[in-house]
Amino acid sequence: MGEELDISNAIPEDSQLSVVGTDDISKIKDSKVVVIAASTGKLKTNRMDLLKGNLQISRDFAKNIQKYAQDAKILVITNPVDIITYFVQKESELSKENVMGLGSSLDSSRLRYLLAKELDTKQSNIHDSLVLGEHGDTMVPILSRAKYGEKLISESLDSIQKERITNDLKQYWTKIVAMKDVSSVFGISKIAIDVIDAVLNGNELSTPASVLLEGEYGISNVCLGVPLIIKKNETTIQEIELEKSEYDLLQHSAKFLKKQIMNC
């Protein structure tokens, strides 16, 4: 409820938006988009530490979405996002195209920042920054496709730089938590707004996100980050060419997530 009071002060005078705070889940009835961002605790050591509590509340949300908003697109932010996305999709019984986890899109934005910092340039000069797989320790930065202007960045980085950037990417959240006691707020909010805009207004968006795979990239029955094109009711998985090492790491990420799912 307090968030309602705060956010309401940010609505422009000429806006048609309104903000309503409630604990009545039936208010989501006929929603076009539902964002699941609730958490039972703060991220402190590992996203998996949040699984037990967050899984239960997310399952409850999913059942209510199935009851009140069967045609909605569900955007999952709650961590560990890939596992939560999997169970939300199963519990809600929505199609795989209608349930997306937004972790890999945030990781891709973080990778763009790290590459720009490494090359001492603006983030706007970095293109095709892409991270696939788990939003966690097995994430896979696709450095083979990233560009600085028109030039492949991988040609400018040695193995030591690539390893350092990968490690910094995986630990990015820890620096945020250390300095402000919470993980991403602004970054993930911007990503969620972009996806909502694509769904509601039909502005085509190309971004990685976690969805249920059914054979794409040789992976099935698990949710993890892959490239998507999102526009209105259409969500299309893009199967891009990967280097063998990247493909193998993506398989490893899928196996890790499947193991966690089986243990739930």
Secondary structure as UniProt FT lines:
FT   HELIX           2..7
FT   HELIX           8..10
FT   TURN            13..14
FT   HELIX           25..28
FT   TURN            29..30
FT   STRAND          33..36
FT   HELIX           47..50
FT   HELIX           51..68
FT   TURN            70..71
FT   STRAND          73..76
FT   HELIX           81..92
FT   HELIX           96..98
FT   STRAND          99..101
FT   HELIX           103..118
FT   TURN            119..120
FT   HELIX           123..125
FT   STRAND          126..127
FT   STRAND          131..133
FT   TURN            137..138
FT   STRAND          140..141
FT   TURN            143..145
FT   STRAND          147..148
FT   TURN            149..150
FT   STRAND          151..152
FT   HELIX           153..155
FT   HELIX           159..170
FT   HELIX           172..180
FT   HELIX           186..201
FT   STRAND          205..214
FT   HELIX           216..218
FT   STRAND          220..231
FT   TURN            232..233
FT   STRAND          234..237
FT   HELIX           244..262
//
